[in-house]
Amino acid sequence: MTHPLYVAFIWHQHQPLYKSYADGEYRLPWVRLHGTKDYLDLVLLLEQYPKLHQTVNLVPSLIMQIEEYASGNAFDPYLTLALTPTETLNPLQRQFIIEHFFDAYHRTLIDPHPRYAELFNQRHDKGREWCLDHWDLHDYGDLLAWHNLAWIDPLFWDDPEIAQWLEQGKGFTLSDRQRIYSKQRQIISRIIPQHRQMQDKGQLEITTTPYTHPILPLLADTNAARVAVPKLILPDSRFQWAEDIPRHLSKAKHLYRDRFQRNPRGLWPSEQSVSPAILPYITEQGFQWICSDEAVLGWTIQHFFHRDACGDVSEPEFLYRPYRLETPHGDLAIVFRDHRLSDLIGFTYGAMEPHHAAVDLIGHVEAIGRSLKARQTQHTTALEQPWLVTIALDGENCWEGYTQDGKPFLESLYHILSYHPSIQLVTVSEFLEKFPPTETLPADRLHSGSWVDGSFTTWIGDLAKNRAWDLLAQARQVLANHPEATEENNPEAWEALFAAEGSDWFWWFGEGHSSNQDAMFDQLFREHLTTLYRALNEPIPASLRFPVEAHIEQGDHRPESFIHPVIDGYGDEQDWDKAGRIEIGGARGTMHRSSLVQRLWYGVDHLNFYLRVDFKNGAKPGIDFPPELHLLWFYLDRPLPNSPAPIAELPDEPPLNYLFHHHLGINLLTESAWFQEAGEYYQWHSHLSRAQVAFNSCLEIAIPWADLQAVQPDWSLRLVIIQAEEGRYSSALPENSLIPVDVP
């Protein structure tokens, strides 16, 4: 018997609990806005291709928030302002609108709408104070309308009312904004019924997650974080409340059963976090399968997944199959996602032409099939056994960078897959019913980790994250001291605990991630804990009156995520928001000749390495600073031909006296570039480069990974930048160090 290559897409739909139990108000609008942009359209698009089956994970706390917005019982500050007559807006409300009603990626959600783009450009070019001084009531009314209209998915643009608003463009009244809000509720009210309908038809499988998205291994024992990082600094108070795990699982199961009239089979562990300790609780609740990340599998079987130059796994027989975990309450299947394919959709394809991106993804899947066939003993042209490629990722935030919210990409992808002769899309349960796991992983040897590097350091281990865990542990102990406070007679205390145990607060605390809403996430976490104390009539600790951390702009930091900047030399702030940053001059610079360089920005996606250099405003190359910039790549412990930097008068000191493998030279006066690769005998050889260079208010560079042909996925490399004039050394950026770059 032969088989197609089975592929399981799992879309994870999740937002943290934005509702504060202190007053019943929602602090942020993202459930409402993603509700009109991302949840319904994803499955409506799929419904047009009935041959394709997929899995969607709906987090219970998200379902509850969707339902509250659909019923008209949820209000957030953004919605309240949108429904406020513009003539009654006070100065603080106007400031808030100017500051926050452009909270969207402008290239895809603002720029396509001329009036919205006009207001955005006024704020960007003339500043917030100018807007406050010059905008009239019509400007505020239009902005309040467009912040909501732009988040309505293009799939719904043929709705007569929406089409009329898009054509109208400006002059929106309070009545218009009220009707836009009604349209939002109409769309949101269809989300859960549409998922249920498609699951009943068999095209979708709906899975669930622990109630408020907690990281179960850390609820069981925060010491689990030391499995991956043995010397990790942990909170002062060890959190060990495994009894909360069945509570989260039971509440998720019952909510699911109530909405979908069946028991859930699959569980998406929050942040794909697993450990041996949590498995018995999962099977005891009747779940049949879970999913995690390839890094967790690699740690478990002590195998590093190598990838070829195209990024495809070199040992596909380990990754593309389900495994069985034996627990005291029965067997549990586990599938592991292909991290890179998932990231390509989540972080890279949005920057590509949609059809090209779809073809690229299918090309990677086809390459997996060829690789599996090449390993068959019979060397036949068809697969002799069933294999499952799991692609699992965030199903909401990734689309913001796509043209029309991903609609053209998904339509191209689904059209090709509907007619593909050797690829079949299945739900995970469909595959497991036909092909139960044949390989067993010892449950006690399952690695304790998450989708982020197979560790928990994103949620625990630095000062701010640990401080939050200590606050949570203190509150949890206070609740334990009240055995009379049960979930039945004091639900307020328990709901507050469950909300505070969610993973999202720890994600935003401390190092690793930041947003312009960090202070609000901090406030929400403390409000949940405060509610717990109030529900128990306990004094509120003074520590909860103050932020967990100081929310100040970061200085030097590593990249937070993939970036996809447009290379035009203007340094769009949203393009570089998640990039790494190194301060050079101005803020802390000690350099003299190169102090006109203010800072460096750097980052990657699966296509390119990106670099941005900010110079002091008005400074001119060749007059105020040297006109040449040389980028030199250092490959630590890699057996490659290397050569000294081709720069005259170079100081004999590290890292300038290192040997380098690649060199990109740039003339800032002409924006021309030349590329070299080191060969034998310390020789440099010229090569064609597809690097993009643009110099206007700043210098922006994109270097394709294809130029750096020796580079392999998952490598770490280092970069130094040298300023020079006519090939003679002037200065180095950064001083006495290298820029760290991780290849995706």
N, C-alpha and C positions, 0 to 999 in steps of 0.2 A: 504493500500500500504506500502511495506517495502522498505528500502533503504540500499545501501552500505554506508560505511563511506567515505565521499568525502574528498580528500586531495588536496590542491593547493600548489604546489611549486612555489615560485617566486624568480628568480635569479636576483640579482641587479648588473649590469655591469657598473662600473664607474671608471674613473680616472680624476683627476683635469686637468685644462687647462695648459699644460706644455709649450705651445707656447708663447713666449714673443713677444708682438706687437712692442717692441723696435727695433728688428732687424729681426723678422719673424722666428727665430730659436727656436727649441724645446730645453729646458734646461735639460730634463731628458728623459730616453728611455722607460718608463714603458708602454705606449700605444703600442708601437711596440712589446715589448717582451711579454706582456700579449696577444697581438693580435695573436701571434703564439702559445701560450700555453693554453689559457683559453676560448676565446670567441667562436671559431668555433667548437672545439671538443665537447663542452658541448652539443650543439644541434645536432651535427652529431651522437653522442652516443644515444641521445634520439630518433633520427629518426629510429634507428634499432629496436625500441620497439613501433610500431605505436599505440598500445592501450593506451599508456600513454600520457597525455596532460599536458603541463606546461605553465608557464608564465615567460617571460624574460623581464626585464626592461633595456632599452638602453638609457643612458643619452645623450641628444643632443650634448653636447660638446665632449663626447667620440666619437660619430658617426662622427663628423667633423674631429677629429684627425685621426680616422681609415682611412677615405677616403683620407686624405692628405698623409698618409704613403703609401696607396695602389697606389696612383697616382705617387709616387716618388717625391713629392714636400715637404716632411717633412724630416728634418735632425736634429739629436741631436748629442752632442759631442761624445757619445759612438759609434754611427754609423759612424761618420766622421773618428774616429780613426780606426775603423774596416776596412775601405776602404783606409787607408793610407799605403803606402809601409813601411815596418818595418825599412828599412835602412834610412828613412828620419825622424824617430821619434827622437825628442829632449828630453833632460833629464826631463823636466816638463811633457811631454806627457807620458814618461815611468813611472814616478811616479804616474800619474793619472791612468794608466792602472793597475799597481800593487795594487793601493788602491781600485779601484772601479770595476774591472772586475771579482771580486768574489762576487759581490752583489747578493747573492742568498742563500737560505737555503742549506747548503752544504750536509746534509744527503740525500736529495732527488734529488737535481739538480747538485751536483758536484761529490759526492762520487761514484755514479754509473758509472762514466766515468773515466777510469784509468788515462788518460793523464791529464784531468782537475784536478782530485784529486791529482796527483803528484805535479802539480804546486801549488795548494792550500796548500798542506802540507809543501812545501818548504817555502812559505810565513809564514805559521803558526809557523813552527818549527824553522826556521832560521831567520825570520824577513824580513821586507821590504827592509832594507838597503842591506842585503845580496843578495836579488834578484836583486836589482839595480846594484850591483857590479858584479854579476856572470851570470846573464841570457844573452843568446845570441839572435840573431834575430829570431831563430826558436822558442824559448820559447815565445817571444812576439807574433809571428804569430799564434802559437797554442792557446794561451790564448785569443787573439782577435777572433779566430774562435769559440772556445768552449763557450765563453760567449753568443754567439748567438745560437749555436747548442743546448746547454742544455735547452734553453727555447722553443724549438720546441716540441710540445706535442707528447707523445708516439703513439698516434693514427696515426701520420703521418710517423712513422719510417719505414713503409713498402714501402714508396716512394723510387724508385731506387736510386735517387741522395742522399737523406738523409741517406739511408742504407749504401751507399758507403762511405759517410763522417764518419758515426759512426764506420764503420769497419776500415777506414783509421787511425783514432785516432790521428795522429801527422803529422808534415811536411806540414802544410797547407800553401798555397801560397796566394798571393793577389788575383789571379784568383779564387781560392777556396772561399775566403771570399766574393768576388763579387757575385759568384753564390749562396752562402748562403743568401746574401741579396736579390737576385732575388727570391729565394724560400720564404723568409719571405713575400715579397710583394705578391706573388701568394696566399699564405695562407690568408693574411689579406684582399685581394681583394674579397675573397669568403664570408666574415663574414656577411655583410648586405644582399646580395642576398640570402644566405642560410636561414637567419631568415625570409625574406619576403616569400620565397618559402614555408617554413613550416607553416607560418601563413596562407598563401593562402590555404594550404591543411587542415587546421583546427587543427593541432597538437600543435601549439604554439599560444599564445597570446603575442603580443609585447606591452609593455607599455612605457611610457615616464616619464620624470622628468622635473621640471623647468629648463630652458635653460642651465645654468652653475652650477646647483646644489646648489642654495642658500637656506638658511633656511628661508622659507617664513614668519613664525611668527615673526622673528627678523627683517626682512625687514619692516614689518608692524609697529612694535614698539618693541624696545629692552626691554621695561618694561615688556613684556610678560614673560621674564625670571624670574620675581618675583612671578609668579603664583605658581610655584613649590618650589621656595626658596625665601620666602618673604624678607629676610634680605640680599640678594645677593648684593654685591657691583657692581654697573653698571658703564659703561663708563661715562666720564664727559659730552659728547654730546649724547643726546637721539636721536637714529636713528629712524625716522618715515617717511618712503618713501613707503607707501602702493601702490602708483601708479607704482612702479617697478614690482609689482607682476603680473599684467596682461601682462606686456611686456615679462617677462620670460615665462609665460604660453603660450602666443600667438606664440612666436618664437619656442617653443618646439612643439606645435601643428602643425604649418606649416611645420617645418622640417620633422616631422613624416609623415605628409600627402604626402609630396613630395617623401619620400623614400618608403613608404608602400602603397600608393594609396588608403588610407582610413583614416578616422578620428580615433584617439586613443580613447579608452573607459576608460582605467585605467590610473591613475597617481600615481607614487611612489613619495610622498612628500620627498624632500631631508632630509636624516637622519630620515625618518619617523616622521618628525616634523609637528605637526598640532596645530591649535588654532581656536577659533570661528571666528576670524577676517579674515582668509584666505578662508573660505568656499565659500562665494558668488563669489569670483573671479574664483574659480575652476569650479563651476557649470555654471557660465556665459560663460566659454570657451567650455562647452559641455561635460566635463568629467563626467563619470557615477559612478566611484568608486575610492576610495583611500585605502591605507593600512597604518596601524601603528602598534604599539607594545602593548603587553598585559599590560605593565605598564601604558600606556595612558588610556586604558579601565578601569583598576583598579582605577586610580585616578578619572576618570569620574563618575563611578558608586559607588565610595567610597567603594570599595571591594578589599581586599588583597587576591591575589590568593595563597592559601595554596597548598603545594605539599606533597605527601606522601614520604615514605622513598625511593621509586624508582624514585622520581622526577616527578611523574605524577600529573596533576592538580586535586585537590579534588572537584572542582565545575565546571565540564566541560561544563555544560549547559550555562554558562555565556560567555565563551571564544570562543567556536567553533560554531559561528553563525555570519552572517553578521548583521549589524545594519543600520538603516536609519537615515540620518541627513536631516532635513528640512531647506532649505535655500530660500532666495527671488527668486532665479532663478530655483528652482526645487529641487527635492530630490537627495541626494548623498548617495550612499552606502559606508560603510566602513567596512573593515575586519581587524582583529587584529591577529598578528602572535603569535604563541606559542614561547616565547622567548627561553625556554630551549631546545626544539627540534632543533630550528634554530642554537643555540650555539653548540649543540652536533656535528652537521655537520661542523660548521664553525671553531670549536676550539678543539674538542676532538677526533672525530673518526679517524682523520689522524694518531693518535698514536696507533690505534688498528689494528689488523689483518682485512683486508678489508671485508671478508665475515662475520666475527663476528660482525663488526660494522654495516653492513647492516641489519643483523638479529636483532641486538639490537634496531635499529631505528624502524623497523617494529614491534618489540615487544612493544615499547612504543605506537605506533599508535593503535595496537590491544588492549592495555590496555585502551586507551581512548574509544574505541568502547564498551568494556565490562562495563566500568563505566557509559556510557550513557544508555546502555541497563538496567543496574541495577536501574536507576532512572525512567524508564518508568512505567506508571500506570498498564499496562497489564503484565509486566514482561515476555515479549516474548523473543524469541531468535534472533530476527531480529530488526533492528532500525525502529521505527515507523514514524520518521520524518527525514528530511534531515539535517545533520550536516556537517560543513566544518572546517577541520583542516588546518590552514594556516601556512606554513613553509616558511619563507622569510629571505634571507640573501645575503651577498656579494657573488657573483658568480665567483670571480676571485682569490682573495688573499687567500681564505681558502684552495685551493688545493695544495699550495706549500709544506705543511707538509705531504701530502698523497703519498703513493707509486704510482709511475707512474701517478702523477698528478690527482689521484682520479679515474682513469679508472677502476681498479679492483673493487673498492667500488661501483661505479655507475653501473657497469655491474651486480654485484651481486644484488644490490638493484632493478634495473629495471627488471631483470629476475624474481625475486620473485613477484614483484608487477604486472607483466604482467599476472600472473596466480592466483593472490590472489582472492578468491571468495567474499570477503567482504570489500575490499578497492578499490576505484576507483579514479585515478588521473584526475583532471579536471583543466581547466583554470578558473580563477576567474569569467570572464564574462559568461562562460558556466553555471556555478553554478547559478549566479545571474539571468540569463535569465529564468531558470527553476524554481528557488526558490527565488523570491525577498525577501528582508528583511521583517520580520514581527514585529521586535522590533525597537522602535524609541528611539534615544538618543537626548534629547534637544540640539540643536546646540549651544545655548549660554552657555551650561554647559560642552561642550567638553573641556577636559583638555588641557592646553597649555604645550606641552612637546615633547620629542623625544624618540627614542629607548633606550637611555642611561639613565636609572633610571627615566624615565618620566620627565626629566628636560633638560635645555639647558646649564648646567654648563661646558660641554665639549667644548663649543664654546664661552662662555662669562663669565666674573665674576672674572678673576684674572688680575693682572697688565698688562701682555703682551697681553692677548686677548682684554682687554679693550682699551689698547693703539692702537691696530689695528682697533678697531671699531671707535675710535676717528679720526684716519687718513681717514678711509672710509667716515665717516660723513662729514668731512671737504671737501673732494673731491666731494662728492655728492652735497653739497651746492654750490660749485663753478660751477658745471654743471648746476644746477638749475638757477644760475645767468645768464646763457646764453640761454635764450629761443629760440634764433635764431638757436642754435645747435640742430637740430633734428636728429632722427635716420636715416633719408633719406639723409640729406646733410652733416652730420658729424658722419658717422657710427664708425669711429675710436674711438671717445670719448666714445660713448655708449658701444661698444664692450669691451673697457677697463674697464668700470664701471661694466658691467655684469661679467666679469672675476674676478674682485676684490671682488664682492659680493658672490662668491662661498664659500661653507662651509669649504673647505679643509684647507685653510690657518689658520683659527681660530682653527681647530682641532689640528694642530701641534704647534701653539703658546702656550707658558706658560705651565701650569701643565697638566698632564694627559697622554700625548703622546710625544714620541721623536723618531727620526730616525737619521741615519747618513747623511740625506739630509735636516735637519731642516734649515740650513742656506740658502739652495737654495729655499726652500718654502718661506722663509722670503723675499729673493731677488725677487722672482717672484711676490709676492703680491705687493711689492713696485714698481716693473717695470710696473705692470698694472696701478697703480695709477699715476705714472710718465707719462705714455702714455696719460692718460686722460688730464693731465695739458697741455702737449705739443699740443695735438689736439685742445685745446681751446686757444692756445697762451697765457697761463697764466704762471706766474713764478712758478717754482717747489719749494715747501716748503723745507727748509733745513732738516726737520725731515725725509724726504724720502731718504736722502743720507746715513742714518745710520740704522743699523738693528733695528727691532722692539724690539728685546731682545738679550741679550748676549748668544751665543750658546756655553755653556760650559758643561762639563760632570756633570751630576746630582750627588748630594750626596745622602743623605737618601731620599727615595721616595717609594710610594706604588706601587704595581704591576700595569702594564699598560694593560696587557691582560693575557689570559690563557697561560700557558707554558706546555711543554711536554718533560722534559729533559731525556736523557738516563742516567741511574744511573750506572756510572762506576768509579766515584771518580776523574774524570779529569776536571770537570767544563767547558764543552764546552761553549764558549762565546755566540754562537748563541742560544743554548738551554736556557740560562738564561737571554737573552737580555731584555725580557719584565717583568722580575721578580721584586719584591720589593727588596730594598737594605737598609741595615743599616750598617753604618761604625762603627767599634768598636775600633780597634787599628790602629796604623800607622798614618792615615789621621787626626784623631782627638781624638784618644783614651785617656782616663784619667785613665784607669784601670792599675793595676800593675801586679797582679798575672795572669791575663787573657789577657794581652796585646799581646800575641802571636796570638790571634784570630784577624784577620784583618777586616773581614766584614761578615755579614750574608746576604744570598739571600733567598727569599721565594716566593711561588706562588702556584697556584692551577690549576687544570682542573676538569672535572666532575668525574674523576676517583680517583685522589689522591691529597693530600697536599704534597708539595715539600719543602725541606729545604737544603740549601748548606752552609757550614761553611768553610771559607777560613782561613788557618793558615799561619803564617809567613813561608816563604820558608825554608825548611830544618828542621823545628822544629819537634821533635819526641814526640809522646804521651808516658806518663810514665816517660819521661826524662825531657822534656822541659815544658810540661803542663800535667794536670791531665788526666788520660786515660778514664774516664767515662764522658758521656754526658747524661743528663736526660731532656727529653721534657715533660712538664706538661701543660695540657690544662685547661683553666679557662673559665667557661660558665657563663656569666653575666646574672643574673635574670632568670636562668633556674632551674626549680624544679627537680634537680637531686641529687642523693647521692654524697657527696663530702668528701674529706679527705685531711689532711695536706700532703705536699710533703714527700715521704718516704726517706728523706735525714737527716743524723745526723748533728748536730751542725749548723743548719739552722738559720740565723739571724732572729730575731723577728721584721721584717720590711716589708712593702708592696713593691712589690707584693709577696715576698717570703713566707709571712705568710698567703696568701690566701688559700682557700680550692679548690682542683682541682678534676677533674672527671676522666681524663685519664693520663696515665704515660707510656712513652716509654723510657727504659734505653738502652744505647749502650756502649759496651766495644770497644774502638777504637783499642786496640791491637789485638783483635780477630775478629772484625766486627760482633760480636754476639749481639743480641738484645732480650729484654724481654718486654712484654706488660702487663699493669695492668689497671683495671677499679675499681673505688671506689664503695664500697657497703655501706650498713647500718653500723652505729656505727663506722665510720671512719676506715673501713677495706679496704685493697687493695686486689683484687682478680685477679689472673693471667688468661690471655686469649691468645688464639692462635692469632698470628699476621702474616700478609702477607707483612709487611713492607720490603722494599728493602734498604740495607745499603751498601755503597761502600766507601772505604777510600784509596786514593792514593795521588795525589797532593792536594786534598781537600776532605772534607766529603760531600757526597750526600745521601739524604734520601728521599724515597717516602713512604708515609703512606696512604693506601687506606681509602677512606671514610667509606668503609664497616667495617674497624676495629673500627672506632669511631661510634658505632651503635646508640648512642643517638642523633647524629647530624642530623638535618633536613635541607633540601635545604633552602637557603636564611638566615640561621642563621649567626650571627656574633659571633666569639669566639676569645679568646686571648691565647697566648702561651708564656711561659718563658722557657729558656734553662739554665740548671745548670751544671757547671763543678764540678766533684767530684772525690775523690780518695778513693776506698774501701768504698763507701757509705757516705763519709764525705764531707760536703760542702767545695767548694773552691771559686767559684765565679758564678755570674749570667750574662747571656747575653739576651738582652741588659741590661745595668745598670738601675735600678730603673724604669723599664717600661716593658710593654708587647708587643709582636708582634701582630698586628691586622690581623685577618684572616676572610675573607668573604666566606662563603660556597656557591658554585654556585647552 
